[in-house]
Amino acid sequence: MSVSTPPSDLIHRTATKKALTRLVPLLMAAYFMAFVDRTNVGLAKTSLEVDAGIDAAAYGLGAGLFFVTYAFLEVPSNLILHRIGAKVWISRIAVTWGLLTMAMMFISSPTVFYVLRLLLGAAEAGLYPGIMYLITMWFAQRDRAMVVGLILTASSVAFIVANPIGGAIMKMEGIGGLHGWQWLFVLEGIPTVLLGIIIFFALPNSPRDASWLEPEEAAELTRRAVGDEGAQVESGPGAIIRNAMSKPFLLTIAAIYFMNQIATYGVIFFVPSIVEAMAVTDSFMIGLISGVVGIGAVIGVVFVPRILKKNPGKEVVLIGFTTAAAIVSALLFIMVSDPVAQMIILSVTMLFIVGVQPLYWSVLMARLGGVAAAAGLAFVNTIGLTGAFVGPYAFGLTEEATGSPSSGLWVLVAATAIGLLCVPLLRVLLASHDREHPVGDPEESVPSAL
């Protein structure tokens, strides 16, 4: 005897498929270009040392400074998005960061480098938590880890694709009187400006504003996602901090994410130097080989959420496993000396380092809604992105001290180990929170993340 599917489930399933095909690709494109424009400086590292006097430590500092202004403005930016809508605000973010990426062609000294990286971070602030907030408005809890994984796939694919493309652009040295690295910034900034214009016309603020959804589909998406119906909180900076302090599990996830971002961006900004130290001199080959690391990240963000979907409520177990696996993999990289083996192992390390990230957001999205989600997700990303500042700077200092870019892997091991030590505390705090505030959504009872 077959069991018929309720009409509301059929409507929601259809609406979710539409959102996956019409909304998610636009968000993926935005994050793809964001990742390209914030990390392309890695390919220019050696040239900037020659042309602008930027050594490894100065490069690491400048690469990380992007995240200082990005982190500082995360919460205000996401609250503005919540107030005026995604269409205008994300479009504004893309256009301004694209223009500032193009302005990077004027780098002439460490000071100019620092200023432009700070401005670029300010321009892009709020993009990632804004995307995470939109996911809480459009998708039911059981689908969110998968959608976050798709968004992160965009950044991982960007690392695979953009590195060889950027390496090829670097070969334009001397054309039009410009250095190759100047062409890199100009040609990778223009598409972002164009994307910002497209977003303004194509991105709906919410399901009810989507012309490609029927009214009943928009209503069902909103009901299942509870994007605008969650608990409300005060939106001032002080209130946001007080609200965060009242949720110890949120602070613990922020601490784990901080350590994860030290590892993630330390590798991202220094992998071209690691490849170059393997006696690879051609800029295109450096970019191509560096992109191998992104393959591991893509595999991670695709398959880890799938494991979660088959084992609902096991986020913390998976966080612990993937974090421990990243440590083991990084130690293997340090122990071997064969370049091919090192690149394979580094790719596996990034599989775990990046693959674990959708799990953090799944835990948070199950417990935050409405403006609380906008503020809380931005708060966690703010803390995490301070790690994105620390990572490149620590990798740069380590290279300065040892003369080897690969020595930064010890920074990765240390940061990831500290994050792993926080996982048992997260388990306890989530159990306590869920006893007082049962996790669930209108669609179905969502198991506790234990």
C-alpha positions in Angstrom: 0.0 0.0 0.0 1.6 3.3 -1.1 1.4 6.4 1.0 0.4 9.5 -0.9 2.5 12.7 -0.6 0.7 15.6 1.0 0.0 18.5 -1.5 2.0 20.9 0.6 5.1 18.6 0.3 4.7 18.5 -3.5 4.4 22.3 -3.6 7.5 22.7 -1.4 9.5 20.2 -3.4 8.7 22.0 -6.6 9.4 25.4 -5.1 12.7 24.2 -3.7 13.8 22.9 -7.1 13.0 26.2 -8.6 15.1 28.0 -6.0 18.0 25.6 -6.5 18.0 26.4 -10.2 17.2 30.1 -10.2 18.6 31.5 -7.0 21.5 29.3 -6.0 23.5 29.7 -9.2 23.4 33.5 -8.8 24.6 33.3 -5.2 27.3 30.8 -6.4 28.5 33.3 -9.1 28.8 36.0 -6.5 30.8 33.9 -4.1 32.9 32.6 -7.0 34.0 36.1 -8.0 34.4 37.1 -4.4 36.9 34.3 -3.9 38.7 35.1 -7.1 39.1 38.8 -6.2 40.2 38.3 -2.6 42.8 35.6 -3.3 44.2 36.5 -6.8 46.9 38.4 -4.9 48.5 35.0 -4.1 49.6 34.7 -7.8 51.0 38.2 -7.7 53.1 37.6 -4.6 56.5 37.1 -6.2 56.0 39.9 -8.7 54.8 42.4 -6.0 58.1 41.7 -4.1 60.1 42.7 -7.2 58.0 45.6 -8.4 56.7 47.1 -5.1 59.1 45.9 -2.4 56.6 43.7 -0.6 58.4 40.8 1.2 56.8 37.7 2.6 55.9 39.2 5.9 54.4 42.3 4.4 52.5 40.2 1.9 51.1 38.0 4.6 50.0 41.2 6.5 48.4 42.8 3.5 46.6 39.6 2.5 45.2 39.3 6.0 44.3 43.0 6.4 41.4 42.4 3.9 39.7 40.4 6.6 40.1 43.1 9.3 37.7 45.6 7.7 35.6 42.7 6.3 35.1 41.3 9.8 34.6 44.7 11.5 31.8 45.6 9.1 30.1 42.2 8.8 27.3 42.7 11.4 26.4 46.2 10.3 26.4 45.1 6.6 24.1 42.1 7.3 21.7 44.3 9.3 21.5 46.7 6.4 20.8 43.8 4.1 18.0 42.6 6.4 16.5 46.2 6.4 16.7 47.1 2.7 16.8 43.8 1.0 19.4 41.6 -0.8 18.8 42.9 -4.3 20.3 46.4 -3.6 22.8 45.5 -1.0 24.5 42.5 -2.6 24.6 44.4 -5.9 26.3 47.3 -4.2 28.8 44.9 -2.6 29.7 43.3 -5.9 30.1 46.6 -7.8 32.3 48.3 -5.2 34.6 45.3 -4.6 35.0 44.8 -8.4 36.1 48.5 -8.8 38.5 48.2 -5.9 40.0 44.9 -7.3 40.7 46.9 -10.5 42.3 49.6 -8.4 44.8 47.1 -7.1 46.7 47.7 -10.3 48.1 50.9 -8.7 50.0 49.1 -5.9 53.4 50.7 -5.7 54.5 50.1 -2.1 53.5 48.1 1.0 51.5 51.1 2.3 49.4 51.3 -0.9 49.0 47.5 -0.7 47.7 47.7 2.9 45.2 50.5 2.2 43.7 48.8 -0.9 43.4 45.5 0.9 41.6 47.3 3.8 39.2 49.0 1.3 38.6 45.8 -0.5 37.6 44.1 2.7 35.2 46.9 3.6 33.6 46.8 0.2 33.0 43.0 0.4 31.9 42.9 4.0 28.6 41.1 4.5 28.5 39.1 1.4 29.0 35.6 2.9 26.8 36.0 6.0 24.3 37.7 3.7 24.2 34.6 1.5 23.9 32.4 4.6 21.0 34.6 5.8 19.2 34.2 2.5 19.5 30.5 2.8 17.6 30.7 6.1 14.8 32.6 4.2 14.5 30.2 1.3 15.4 26.7 2.4 14.1 24.2 5.1 16.6 23.1 7.7 17.1 19.7 6.2 18.3 21.2 2.9 20.6 24.0 4.3 23.8 22.1 4.7 23.5 20.9 1.1 22.9 24.4 -0.2 25.8 25.8 1.9 27.9 23.1 0.4 26.9 24.3 -3.1 27.9 27.9 -2.2 31.3 26.7 -0.9 31.7 24.6 -4.1 31.8 27.9 -6.0 34.8 29.1 -4.0 36.6 25.8 -4.3 35.9 25.7 -8.1 37.2 29.3 -8.2 40.5 28.1 -6.7 40.8 25.4 -9.3 39.8 27.5 -12.3 41.0 31.0 -11.3 44.6 30.0 -10.5 45.5 28.7 -14.0 43.5 31.5 -15.7 45.3 34.0 -13.4 48.6 32.4 -14.2 47.9 32.8 -18.0 46.9 36.5 -17.5 50.2 37.0 -15.6 51.9 36.2 -19.0 50.6 39.4 -20.4 53.7 41.1 -18.9 54.5 44.3 -20.8 51.3 44.5 -22.9 50.0 48.0 -22.9 52.9 49.0 -20.7 51.4 47.1 -17.8 52.9 44.3 -15.7 51.2 40.9 -15.8 49.9 41.3 -12.2 48.3 44.6 -13.1 46.4 42.9 -15.9 45.4 40.2 -13.4 43.6 42.7 -11.2 42.0 44.6 -14.0 40.6 41.6 -16.0 39.4 39.9 -12.8 37.6 43.0 -11.5 35.6 43.8 -14.6 33.4 40.6 -14.5 32.5 41.4 -10.8 31.2 44.8 -11.7 29.1 43.3 -14.4 27.8 40.6 -12.1 26.7 43.2 -9.6 24.5 44.8 -12.2 23.0 41.4 -13.1 22.3 40.8 -9.4 20.4 44.0 -9.1 17.9 42.9 -11.8 17.8 39.1 -11.1 18.0 38.6 -7.3 14.7 38.5 -5.5 14.7 39.9 -1.9 12.5 37.0 -0.7 10.4 34.2 -2.0 7.3 36.4 -2.3 9.3 38.7 -4.6 10.3 36.0 -7.0 8.4 36.3 -10.3 9.3 32.6 -11.1 7.4 31.3 -8.1 3.6 30.8 -7.8 2.1 32.5 -4.7 1.4 29.2 -3.0 5.1 28.1 -3.7 6.5 31.3 -2.2 4.2 30.9 0.9 5.3 27.3 1.4 9.0 28.1 1.1 8.7 30.9 3.6 6.7 28.7 6.0 9.2 25.8 5.9 12.2 28.1 6.1 10.8 30.4 8.8 13.1 33.0 7.5 11.1 36.0 8.6 9.3 34.4 11.5 12.2 33.6 13.8 12.8 35.2 17.2 13.5 38.9 17.0 16.4 40.5 18.7 17.6 44.1 19.2 19.8 45.1 16.3 22.3 47.5 17.9 26.0 46.3 18.2 25.8 46.1 21.9 22.6 44.1 21.8 24.1 41.7 19.3 27.1 41.1 21.5 24.9 40.5 24.5 22.7 38.2 22.5 25.8 36.2 21.4 27.1 36.0 24.9 23.8 34.6 26.0 24.3 31.7 23.6 27.5 29.9 24.6 27.2 27.4 21.8 27.3 30.3 19.3 30.6 31.6 20.8 32.1 28.1 20.7 31.2 27.6 17.0 32.8 31.0 16.4 36.0 29.9 18.1 36.1 26.7 16.1 35.5 28.6 12.9 38.2 31.1 13.9 40.7 28.2 14.0 39.4 26.7 10.8 39.8 30.0 8.9 43.4 30.4 10.1 44.1 27.1 8.4 42.0 27.7 5.3 43.3 31.1 4.3 46.9 30.3 5.4 46.9 27.6 2.7 44.9 29.6 0.1 47.3 32.6 0.1 50.5 30.6 0.3 49.9 27.5 -1.9 51.3 29.4 -4.9 54.5 30.0 -2.9 54.6 26.4 -1.8 54.3 25.3 -5.5 57.0 27.8 -6.6 59.3 26.4 -3.9 59.0 23.0 -5.7 61.1 24.5 -8.5 58.1 25.4 -10.7 58.8 28.8 -12.4 56.2 29.2 -15.1 53.3 31.3 -13.8 50.6 29.3 -15.7 52.0 26.0 -14.2 52.1 27.5 -10.7 48.5 28.5 -11.0 47.5 25.1 -12.5 49.3 23.1 -9.9 48.0 25.3 -7.1 44.4 24.6 -8.3 44.8 21.0 -7.4 44.3 22.0 -3.8 40.8 23.2 -4.8 39.8 19.8 -6.0 40.0 18.4 -2.5 37.9 21.4 -1.2 35.2 20.7 -3.9 35.0 17.0 -2.9 34.7 18.0 0.8 31.9 20.5 0.4 29.9 18.1 -1.9 30.2 14.9 0.1 30.4 16.0 3.8 26.8 17.5 3.6 25.6 14.3 1.9 27.0 12.3 4.8 25.1 14.6 7.1 21.8 14.2 5.2 22.1 10.5 5.5 22.9 10.9 9.2 20.7 13.8 10.4 21.6 15.4 13.7 25.2 14.2 13.6 26.9 17.5 12.9 29.1 17.5 16.0 30.3 14.0 15.4 31.2 14.9 11.8 32.9 18.1 12.9 35.1 16.2 15.3 36.0 13.5 12.7 36.8 15.9 9.8 38.8 18.2 12.1 40.9 15.3 13.4 41.4 13.9 9.9 42.7 17.4 8.8 45.4 17.3 11.5 46.5 13.8 10.5 46.7 14.8 6.8 48.7 18.0 7.5 51.2 16.0 9.5 51.6 13.6 6.6 52.4 16.6 4.3 55.1 17.7 6.7 56.6 14.2 6.9 56.9 13.5 3.1 59.2 15.2 0.7 58.0 14.1 -2.7 56.3 17.2 -4.4 53.6 15.1 -6.1 52.7 13.3 -2.8 52.7 16.6 -1.0 50.2 18.2 -3.4 47.9 15.2 -3.2 48.1 15.3 0.6 47.5 19.0 0.7 44.4 18.5 -1.4 43.2 15.9 1.0 43.9 18.3 3.9 41.7 20.9 2.3 39.0 18.3 1.7 38.6 18.1 5.5 39.4 21.8 6.3 36.8 23.2 3.9 34.4 20.2 3.9 33.6 20.7 7.6 32.4 24.3 7.1 28.8 23.6 6.0 28.3 21.7 9.3 29.0 24.9 11.3 26.3 26.8 9.4 23.8 23.9 9.7 24.1 23.9 13.5 23.6 27.7 13.6 20.7 27.8 11.0 18.7 25.3 13.0 18.7 27.6 16.0 18.5 31.1 14.6 15.8 32.9 12.5 14.8 36.3 11.3 17.0 39.2 12.3 18.6 36.9 14.9 19.9 34.9 12.0 21.1 38.0 10.2 23.0 39.2 13.3 24.1 35.8 14.6 25.5 34.4 11.4 27.3 37.7 10.7 28.7 37.6 14.3 30.2 34.1 13.8 31.6 35.0 10.4 33.2 38.1 11.9 35.0 36.1 14.5 36.0 33.5 11.9 37.3 36.1 9.5 39.7 37.5 12.2 41.2 34.0 11.8 41.5 34.7 8.0 43.6 37.7 9.0 45.8 35.7 11.4 46.3 32.8 9.1 48.2 34.5 6.2 50.1 36.7 8.6 51.2 33.7 10.7 52.2 31.8 7.5 54.2 34.8 6.3 56.0 35.1 9.6 56.8 31.4 9.6 58.2 31.6 6.1 60.3 34.6 7.1 61.7 32.7 10.0 62.4 29.4 8.2 62.7 30.4 4.5 60.2 27.7 3.6 56.6 28.5 2.6 55.7 24.9 3.6 56.6 25.5 7.2 53.2 27.3 7.6 51.6 23.8 7.8 52.7 23.8 11.4 50.4 26.8 11.9 47.6 24.8 10.3 48.2 21.8 12.6 48.3 24.0 15.8 45.1 26.0 14.9 43.2 22.9 13.9 44.2 21.0 17.0 42.9 23.9 19.2 39.6 23.8 17.2 39.3 20.0 17.8 39.7 20.6 21.6 36.6 22.8 21.5 34.4 20.2 19.9 33.5 18.3 23.1 32.5 21.6 24.7 30.2 22.4 21.7 28.5 19.0 22.2 27.7 19.8 25.8 26.5 23.3 25.1 24.3 22.3 22.2 22.7 19.6 24.4 22.0 22.2 27.1 20.6 24.7 24.6 18.4 22.2 22.9 16.8 21.0 26.2 15.7 24.6 26.8 14.9 25.5 23.1 14.0 22.3 21.2 15.4 22.4 17.6 12.7 22.0 14.9 10.9 23.6 12.0 7.4 23.6 10.7 8.2 20.9 8.2 9.4 18.2 10.6 11.1 17.6 13.8 14.9 18.1 13.3 17.0 16.0 15.6 19.4 17.6 18.0 22.9 18.0 16.6 24.5 15.4 18.9 
